[in-house]
Amino acid sequence: MEVAENVTPVTQDSLRGIFVTEEQVPAEFSLTAEVHQKEYLSNGFMKAWDGGSHEVYSPIAIKQPDGTLARKLIGTYPVCTEKEALEALDAAVAAYDNGRGAWPTMGVDGRISCVERFTQKMIAQKDLVVKLIMWEIGKPYTDSVKEFDRTVEYMYATIDALKNLDRQGSRFEIEQGIVAQVRRSPLGVVLCMGPFNYPLNETFTTLIPALIMGNTILFKPPKHGTLLFYPLLEAFRDCFPEGVVNTVYGRGAAIVPALMKSGQVNVLTLIGSSKVADELKKLHPKVNRLRAILGLDAKNAAIITQHADLPLSVEETVLGALSFNGQRCTALKIIFVHRSKVDEFLERLTQAVGKLKYGMPWEKGVSLTPLPEPHKPAYLKECIDDALAHGAKVVNPGGGTALESFVYPAILYPVNDKMKLYREEQFGPLVPMVAYDDLEEPIQYIIDSTHGQQVSIFSQDAAEVASLIDPLVNQVSRVNINCQCQRGPDVFPFTGRKDSAEGTLSVVDALRSFSIRSLVAAKFNENNKQLLNQIVSEGQSNFLSTKFIF
Ligand SMILES: O=C[C@H](O)COP(=O)(O)O
């Protein structure tokens, strides 16, 4: 395969050109004040933490007067000690109070109006939160805005879904002389941890449903993506009863094990690594009683068959593999192409990648930006070197060139099972490509995989697509036809098989995941009919919030 000639090779010099001096940051995107907060605010009281502080450096490096690059210091956060993290957990346990606390016993309408008020206060902080997403994780500005808006939409959709669920749950069923009201009740204390790549969205798509169902929350923001929650802490304090939402900051490894060992966490929700999730679960003294709602590692494959529409496949592959530099759990992380199509596919893919704009996250149309994890450039280089050592080539000009926090995408071909990139989730801008002769090969790859989130099939042949759907849908939780893998629309179930997930998210599924079905039942006779109607009409129980219709 010849390298596309009209694609300008990317070099370290061209990468150096994307970084700017402090003065060159456009005023509307600059962070005027570094964000510092010394107190732990969200539990309804102010209190300094004892664990020292952590300095947050943006992946956006700033050009210094001598021409060197230095990651910008954008804030500090206080770090809590293990003891303080356990105190925050105690606050959540006390607020839940074995299900008797003000929050779990509050009626659905009350909880909805608290979350509505919180959402409004959050919207008022949009500009700062969006800017912090951009500076903390280097996400393009337009995508940071999308993340914020999508999260707000999700919160309103959650409120609507709960109203519907409550209406359905409030129906009374009469069976065999028993009248029953089927409800959804909270589970207890939820330990909630989100990932750096969608710090706001992925956190709130678990935290908000868990909260609105009446659970109390202990929340640890992601390591890269902590400051952006500052503007929301006062809103948590103002909108929810004391102890209902508790935030802890610090290194997860230093505080989370103690929380799990305490046995006081009823639900663990983590969007992150499968290894970390397994380790944390094992620490819980009653692991069988622990509910886990987890979104974990994935290695989603695309299968480009001999009947694929190549321009469409390339367009979707670029989006799927390289949006936000490939740092999505749903990203396409390995591409299988039928051997007869390899040359044309690679040529088109190289052209398409060459057209992607790289630069600072505020630049219009930019899709490739600096990476937030300091270790990532070295890890990606290791993956590339390993692939080269085992016979692959970097196909696109300048692929893999790195400078400071930036790594230019590399298309690697031919990739085989001796390489790290064959099985490992790179979570970065590398596109490993494998040639296959028989469709059994990618199918077997997916069957053998320890991951099972999604797959994309590209083919215009109905019989061929049909023959792939059944074997694949029993291996992964979503099969995409002629489009990239993705989470949305958020009303669709979001989960994974094997090591990729536990439990299901989506607007409605999340409400179910963070609650349990419970019944209020009575013999259906004249006496009880009157008694129940009296309880309801006199508002004597939040639990029975709906009128009986006999
Ligand atoms: O990183 C995992 C996200 O849930 C992916 O969401 P997305 O497919 O909308 O980018």
The ligand as a MOL file (V3000), in Angstrom:
LIG
                    3D

  0  0  0     0  0            999 V3000
M  V30 BEGIN CTAB
M  V30 COUNTS 10 9 0 0 0
M  V30 BEGIN ATOM
M  V30 1 O -17.0600 6.7460 26.7660 0
M  V30 2 C -18.1890 6.2750 26.7200 0
M  V30 3 C -19.3280 7.1500 26.3590 0
M  V30 4 O -20.5000 6.7500 26.9830 0
M  V30 5 C -19.4770 7.1930 24.9020 0
M  V30 6 O -20.5470 7.9760 24.5270 0
M  V30 7 P -20.6480 8.3430 22.9840 0
M  V30 8 O -20.7160 7.0710 22.2200 0
M  V30 9 O -21.8810 9.1580 22.8720 0
M  V30 10 O -19.4020 9.1110 22.6280 0
M  V30 END ATOM
M  V30 BEGIN BOND
M  V30 1 2 1 2
M  V30 2 1 2 3
M  V30 3 1 3 4
M  V30 4 1 3 5
M  V30 5 1 5 6
M  V30 6 1 6 7
M  V30 7 2 7 8
M  V30 8 1 7 9
M  V30 9 1 7 10
M  V30 END BOND
M  V30 END CTAB
M  END
